[in-house]
Amino acid sequence: MAPLSNLLLISAVASASAFAPSTPVTQTARVQTRPAQADTKVFENFGFDFAEDQTENTASVILGEARYKQWVGEVVDPDNSFVNRQYNVIRRVRELDLLGQTAELGILSKLEKQGLDLATIESLLPQAEKLGLLSLVANNQQLLINLVAPLLVEPAPLLLPAIAGALDVGPSAFYLAAATLAGTEAFLLVNNVEVPFVGLSAGVLLGLLLVPLTVVTGGLGVALASAGKK
């Protein structure tokens, strides 16, 4: 009976070992079949090795977009922020010496020769009111002061000599200038011209300057033509 018992015991062990998984093979298979996990860690330097480390050169109080926005809201004076800041037209006119250049170029005397004096301008105000221009200006003061005024005042040192020369020619010079500016704006928009390295539309960006100049030059041409008929 002893040999038979030993035989049964050996068979049972052999059967059990047949169903036991092989640990090294199974671990290897698990390692090979495990999907790779993407690294989702985000860096403000975009992960580039050559980029600067913000933690070394940036104060912790403004490190990160959320902290920076919070710091700006607590520290920056709301009345002096970019949104609420008002363009100082009088100061810039004085700093650029626009009145002195106007007198030096004789623009006022040339306007009077074209028939456009203060009395004529005053007579045009009722017509401007009928067209709603005065109401438009009154309702958009902030926009005109912070957007249109800088576009007219800042390039004025370059524009005043051209205006003085155009006054010597007459209304046709202003019509030609307005047509040239409008044509340039239309060309940029139709051809979808973009600003290099930026990707912004040149028609939209330069239109902030070209459109006001077109209106001003065209309006001056009309005013001179109307004053000359009187």
Phi, psi and omega in degrees: 000333182297314179298323180294320178295319179295322180296318179294322180294318180295322179294319180296318179294319180295320179294319180294320180292335179293327180269353180282129181289148177277115187298313181298318181294316182296317179296321178296318179296320180295320179295321182287327183270353181289126181292144180287135180266132181286145178278110184263010180291133184251134178241143177287346175265015178062017176080004180284137180291330183276350181283156180287151178270114184296331182292342181268330185240010181233134178296142183297336183290337180241014180280117183101150184297316182297316180293322181295316179297320178295319180295318179298318180294332182269329189260314186291138179289120181301328181286345181247015179284168182297326183290319185264350182291138183251132180293125183273094184294314184297317181296317181292324176297320179291318181294324179275355179056046182289325179293320178296318178294323179297316179292321181295323180277353179067034184293320181295317179294325178291325176295320178295324177295329178279359178090010181253097177243185182298323179296321179293318178298320179296324180289339180277345183297317178300321178294322177295324177292321178296325179281354179080014182290319180294320177294324178297318178294318182294326183274351182229040183298314182298317180294317181292322183288318185271344182244306186282316183302314178299326181290338179263324185282315186298316178275005183303321178302331177272332184277329184300316176299322178294322178294320179298319177293322179293327178295330176293331181277313181122191183301328182300327179295322179287324175298318179295319179295317179296319179295321179295315179295316179295320178296321177296317179296317179296320179298317180295321181286317183295321183269005178051048180289135180245152177287128181301143176068355181245319179087002179279155179291124179292328179296320179286316184291308179286341177296335176298336177258319185290320182294311176300320179295323177297315180295316182294312181294319177295319178296322177295321177297317179294319180296319179293320179296318179292322180290327180289337180282342184275000000 
